[in-house]
């Protein structure tokens, strides 16, 4: 039964991905493992509590909470620990409604059919998606481009040491709040990140403060009642605003 499932799954993936997929499945053919370090193809590492296969995706349970599904092509290795004890199935609760309304793409918004984001040269495709989604969300495309460049350098698979992921470097809690199911999917990541950015722009009514909050968190900006005295955050905001003026 397991081998039939593996063969069925492998038949739907590119041939170059079969070896990687089989290697991952070989480490945990029927059980999940606890305390894992997942290494992505770009060299980034992501700590997870457990992982499992669901259809053509590897589903990771993140240490900071939440789950994300990624393609086996994005994983170069998983360091396995001791097997987790068997536990009864737990129902997954539905995600809470985000504070902002769900995106509804306007018929007049430009469509970019078949945009392909390559992990090796993602910038042109990412810029096309930013132009499309920014109209639907209602944020400045140039501001989003500058933010994406500062956050991830247009790398859809970027992962920070703190666990922020994807083009707009969404933290797991932020991704869950905006119902981003796959943070490494460029469209989903951009939609969630732009909705969060719009929320911050409307809350602070100031681009610099909104960027401060995007980088350091709303609680930090509120605590200092303005720009926090963090060199990293101030440099981050200065780079983005400087890019907008250039």
C-alpha positions in Angstrom: 0.0 0.0 0.0 2.8 2.5 0.9 4.8 1.7 -2.2 1.7 2.2 -4.4 1.1 5.6 -2.8 4.7 6.5 -3.4 4.6 5.4 -7.0 1.3 7.4 -7.5 2.8 10.5 -6.0 6.1 10.2 -7.9 4.3 9.9 -11.2 2.9 13.4 -10.7 6.2 15.0 -10.1 9.1 15.9 -12.4 11.5 13.0 -12.8 14.3 15.1 -11.1 12.2 15.2 -8.0 11.7 11.5 -7.6 15.0 10.8 -5.8 14.5 13.6 -3.3 10.9 12.6 -2.6 11.7 9.0 -2.0 14.6 10.0 0.3 12.3 12.1 2.4 9.6 9.4 2.5 12.2 6.8 3.4 13.0 8.7 6.6 9.3 8.6 7.8 7.2 6.2 5.7 4.4 5.9 8.2 5.1 8.2 11.2 5.9 11.8 11.9 9.1 12.7 13.7 9.7 15.3 16.4 12.3 18.1 16.7 13.3 18.3 13.0 15.6 20.7 11.1 14.5 21.1 7.5 17.2 22.3 5.0 15.8 24.0 1.9 17.5 24.0 -1.5 18.8 27.6 -1.0 20.7 26.5 2.2 18.2 28.0 4.7 17.2 25.9 7.7 13.8 25.8 9.3 13.1 24.2 12.7 9.9 22.2 12.9 8.1 20.1 15.5 6.9 17.4 13.0 6.4 16.8 9.3 4.1 14.6 7.3 3.3 13.9 3.6 -0.1 15.1 2.4 -0.6 14.4 -1.3 2.2 16.0 -3.3 3.4 18.2 -0.4 5.4 18.0 2.8 3.4 19.6 5.6 5.6 21.1 8.3 4.4 21.9 11.8 6.3 25.0 12.8 8.0 25.4 16.2 6.4 28.8 16.6 2.9 27.5 15.7 1.0 27.0 12.5 1.7 24.7 9.5 2.9 25.2 6.0 3.0 22.9 3.0 5.9 22.9 0.6 7.0 21.0 -2.5 9.6 18.2 -2.0 11.7 20.0 -4.7 12.3 22.8 -2.1 13.8 20.4 0.5 17.4 19.2 0.3 17.3 17.3 3.6 15.6 16.7 7.0 17.6 15.8 10.1 15.5 13.2 11.9 15.3 12.8 15.7 13.6 10.3 17.9 10.2 9.0 16.7 7.3 10.9 18.3 4.9 8.7 20.4 1.7 7.8 18.7 -1.2 10.1 19.5 -4.9 10.2 18.6 -5.9 12.3 15.7 -6.5 15.9 16.6 -9.0 17.9 14.6 -7.5 21.0 13.0 -9.5 24.1 14.0 -10.4 26.5 11.2 -8.3 29.7 11.0 -9.8 32.8 12.5 -11.0 35.5 10.2 -8.4 38.1 9.4 -8.9 41.7 10.5 -9.1 42.9 6.9 -11.6 41.8 4.3 -10.6 39.0 1.9 -9.2 40.0 -1.5 -11.6 40.2 -4.4 -9.8 40.7 -7.6 -11.5 43.4 -9.7 -12.4 42.4 -13.3 -10.5 45.5 -14.4 -7.3 44.5 -12.6 -4.7 43.4 -15.1 -4.3 39.6 -15.4 -0.9 38.0 -15.6 -1.7 34.4 -16.8 1.0 31.8 -16.6 3.4 33.9 -14.6 6.2 31.5 -13.7 8.4 32.4 -10.7 11.8 30.8 -11.0 13.8 30.4 -7.8 16.9 31.1 -9.7 15.7 34.3 -11.5 12.5 35.3 -9.8 12.5 39.1 -10.1 10.7 39.6 -13.4 7.8 37.3 -12.5 7.6 38.7 -9.0 7.4 42.3 -10.3 4.5 41.2 -12.6 2.6 39.7 -9.7 3.2 42.7 -7.5 1.7 44.9 -10.2 -1.4 42.8 -10.4 -2.0 42.1 -6.7 -1.2 45.7 -5.5 -4.1 47.0 -7.6 -6.5 44.4 -6.0 -5.2 45.2 -2.4 -4.9 48.9 -2.9 -1.2 49.5 -2.0 1.6 51.2 -4.0 3.4 48.7 -6.2 6.7 50.6 -6.0 6.5 50.5 -2.1 5.9 46.8 -2.2 8.8 46.2 -4.7 11.1 48.1 -2.4 9.9 46.2 0.6 10.3 42.8 -1.1 13.8 43.7 -2.2 14.7 44.7 1.4 13.1 41.6 2.9 14.0 38.8 0.6 15.9 40.2 -2.4 13.0 38.7 -4.5 13.7 35.1 -3.3 10.4 33.2 -2.9 12.1 30.6 -0.7 13.9 32.9 1.6 13.9 32.0 5.3 15.3 34.2 8.1 16.9 33.1 11.3 13.8 34.2 13.2 11.6 32.0 10.9 10.2 34.7 8.6 9.5 33.1 5.2 9.0 33.9 1.5 9.0 37.1 -0.5 7.6 39.4 2.1 9.1 37.4 5.0 5.9 36.5 6.8 6.1 35.2 10.3 4.0 32.0 11.0 1.5 33.9 13.1 1.1 36.6 10.4 0.7 34.0 7.6 -1.9 32.1 9.7 -3.8 35.4 10.4 -4.1 36.2 6.7 -4.8 32.6 5.8 -1.7 32.0 3.8 -1.5 28.3 3.4 1.8 28.1 1.5 4.2 30.9 2.4 6.5 29.8 -0.4 3.8 30.3 -3.0 4.6 33.8 -4.4 1.0 34.8 -5.0 -0.2 33.7 -1.6 2.8 35.3 0.1 2.4 38.6 -1.7 -1.4 38.8 -1.0 -0.9 38.1 2.7 2.0 40.5 3.0 0.3 43.3 1.1 -2.9 42.9 3.2 -0.8 43.2 6.3 1.1 46.2 4.9 -2.2 47.9 4.0 -3.5 47.3 7.6 -0.4 49.0 9.0 -0.6 51.9 6.6 -4.2 52.6 7.6 -3.4 52.1 11.3 -0.5 54.5 11.5 -1.3 56.8 8.5 2.4 57.2 8.0 4.6 55.2 5.6 7.7 55.3 7.8 5.8 54.1 10.9 4.0 51.4 8.9 7.4 50.1 7.7 8.8 50.3 11.3 5.9 48.1 12.4 6.3 45.7 9.5 9.9 45.2 10.5 9.9 45.4 14.3 6.2 44.7 15.2 3.3 46.9 16.1 3.9 46.5 19.9 7.4 48.0 19.5 6.2 51.1 17.6 3.3 51.6 20.1 5.7 51.2 23.1 8.0 53.9 21.7 5.1 56.0 20.3 7.1 56.3 17.1 10.2 55.1 15.4 12.0 52.6 17.7 15.7 53.2 18.4 16.8 50.1 16.6 19.6 50.5 14.2 18.4 47.5 12.1 14.9 48.9 11.9 15.9 52.5 11.1 18.3 51.3 8.4 15.6 49.0 6.9 13.1 51.9 6.7 15.8 54.3 5.3 16.7 51.8 2.5 13.0 51.4 1.4 12.2 55.1 1.5 15.5 55.9 -0.3 14.6 53.4 -3.0 11.2 55.1 -3.5 12.9 58.4 -4.1 15.4 57.0 -6.6 
